[in-house]
């Protein structure tokens, strides 16, 4: 791995839990191999483009990397419904990341919607470059109904898993639960490619944009001691998660996927 810069950000208001501060360890890399990034992923790092990052908050450890063991995953009822509804008329075309007018317009449309509905900060078209310029080959998954582009996702293909980087979609297609379908499609691809895990980024209890990841069960989270352990939700949390299964948004990744 060819590193160009590494630094620890100063504490600032957390984007996941607004009542707390966060601090991130960043590393900018020129080049990396999938195996090198796999090692970092297992240590709790994530990336956008050439920028690797992981939380290093002095008084909080709420950000847990979450992965789904492919062989034991079992979709729940609403996930099966999302799978069946979309697989009938949605085509996934996998290729190399690129920025086109169609993708830029969809990216901006999605972020305008999230800014209004979830108060996400504004974004610009050039932010799409974070997903089209990568230190090693990355897959771009384009979702179509007929010839119409309705969603785009980015996936790292690694020696021991697939890692979901980011996903955006047409807000007018919210009823399809495309966020859920994207994760299910990645899990299905991992099974076909015979890799053991799908990595979904950070799970943060109390952050509505990230809690949806816990619905893909069974799953494992990376704890502070460096060990991957099953995520056990308390009964109240389980009830909340099951209720959110019916959210037509399907759950989306804030700044991730993430």
N, C-alpha and C positions, 0 to 999 in steps of 0.2 A: 504494500500500500504506500503510495507516494503522498505524504501529507504536506500541505503548504502552510497551514496555520491552525493553531489550537488555542482556545481561550475559554475562560469562565465568565459568563455574563454577570453584571451586577444584579442584585435582587430587584424585581419589579412585580407589579400586580399580575397574578396568575390568570391566564386566559381560560383555564379549566374550572378553577374554584376561586371566584372573585374576592372572597374574604381572606385569601392567603397570598403570600408572595412566592414567586418561583425563581429559580436560578438554574441556568442551563450550561452544560459543558458542550462546546462546539468544536468540531474539527473539520476543516476544509481539505478535501483530498483531490488531487489531480487525477489519479488513476487508482483503481482497486480491482481485485478479482472477486468473483462471486464467493469464493471460499473465504477470502479475507473479510468480506462484509458479513458472511454467515457467522463468523466468530464474533464479530461486534454485535450482531443481532442477538446472539445468545447471551450477551452481557447487558442487554437492555438498551442498545443504541437503536435509533431510527435515522432515516435520512430523507432530505428533499434535494434532488440533484446531487451536487458535489458536497453538500453540507451535511455532515453527520452530527447528531445531537442526542443527549440524554439528560434527564433531570438530575440536578445536584442540589436540591433544596435543603437548606440547613435544618429546617424544623418540620419537614413534611415528607412522607414517602407514599403518597396516595397514587402516584402514577405507576401502574404495574403493566409490564409488557404481557400481552395475552396471546396464546397460541391454541390452535385446535388440533388435537390428535386425529388424523384423518381416519384411521382404521376404526375408531370407536365412536365417531360422530354420528348422531342420530337426529335428523331434523324434527322439529315439533310440528304441530298441525298447521300453524300459520305459515311456517317456512315451506312446508310441502305445498301449500296452496300457492304461494308466490312462485315456487318452482314450476308447478304445473301450468299456471296462467301464462308465464313468460316463455317457457320453452316451446309453446305452440307456434308463436309468431315473432319471436325475437331471435335474430341471427347475431352471433358474436364473430367478429373478424379480428384476428390477432396479427399484429405486425409491429414494426418499429415505431417508436414515438415520433410524431411530427406535428407541427402547428399549421393548421389550415384555417381558412376563413370560417368554415362550418364549425370547427372545434372551438375556435376563439369565441364565436357568437354564443355557442352553447355554454361555454365556461363563464362568460359574462352574465348570461341569463340566469344561470344557476346561482351565482354569487349575489346578484341583485336580489333574488328571492330570499336567500339565506340572510342577507343584511336586513331585510324587512321583517322576516318571520323570527329569526333567532338572534338578531342584533350582531351578526358577524361584522367585523371591520370591513370597510370597502376594499376592493381589490381591483387590479388592472389587468389588461390583456397580457402584458409582458410577464405577469406572474406565472403564466402557463409554461414559461421557459424552464421553471424549476423541475418540470416533469418530462421535458423533452431533451434535456441535456444531462447525461448521466455518466458516472465514472466507469461503468461496465454495461453491457447490453441489457436492456430492459424491455419487457413486452408492453404494448399498448393494446387494450381490449376495447374495441368499438362495438357498441350495441345498436342494432338497426331493426326497425320495423319497415319492411320493404326497402326503399332507398333512403329512408329518413333516419338520420343519426339522432338517437335519443339518450345516449349515455356513453361515457368514456372512463376507463379505469387503467391504472398502471400497476404492473405486477413484476416484482423481482423473482427471477428463477434462480434458486440457490441449491447447493448440493444436498441439503436436507430439508428443503421446504420451499413453499411459495410465500412471498411476502406482499401483502396488499399495501400499496403506497398511497394512492389517492383515487377518488371516484367522484365524478360529477354527472348530473343528469338533467333532463328537461323537466322543470317543475310542473309542467302540464301533464306529465306522466306519473305523478305521485301515487296514483291509485295502483300502480303496478308493483309497488314495493321494490323498486330497482336496486336500492342499497342492499336489501336482503338477497335478492337474486344474484347480485354480483358476488357476494361472499359464498353463496352456495355453488356458483359456477367455478370459483377458484378451488373450493374444496373438492368438487368433482374432478377438476383437472389434475389436482394433486394426487387423487386416487388413481387416475389413469396413468400418470407419470411415475407412480410408485415412489412418491416422496412422503415422509411421515407426518409433516406438520404444515399448517397454514398459519402465518403470523399476521395478526390483525392490528398491531400497534398498541397504543396504551389504553388500558381500561382504567377509568377514574370514577370511583363511586361518588355520586353526587353531581356528576357532569352529564347532563342529558344527551349531549352530542356523542358521548363515548360509552355510556352505560349499555347501549344496545349490543355491544360485542359479547357480553356475558350470556346472551340468549343462544349463542351457538355452543351447544353442550354435547358431551363434556368438554371442558377446556382447562387450561393450565395458565397460571400467572407466575411471573418471575418475582420472587420475594427479595427482600433486602440482603439476605444471606447468600444470594446467588443461586438458589435452588428453585427449580420449576415445580410447583405444587398445584393440585386441583383447586379451583376457585369454589369455595363453599359460601353461598349466599345465605343470610339468615332468612327465616320464613317470611318476614315482612318484605324484604328485598325481592324474594322470589315472587311474591304476589304482585309487586310492582312491575317486575320484568315481564311476567305473563300478561299483565294488562297491556303493556306496551307492545306486545306482539301484534296488536291490532292497529297500531299506528300506521296509517297508509304511507307515511314518509319512508318507512322501512329502516329508519336509522341511517344517519349520514355521518361522515367523519369530518370533524372540525380540525382543519389544518393538518390532516393526515390523509390521512387518509383516508389518513392517514389512514 
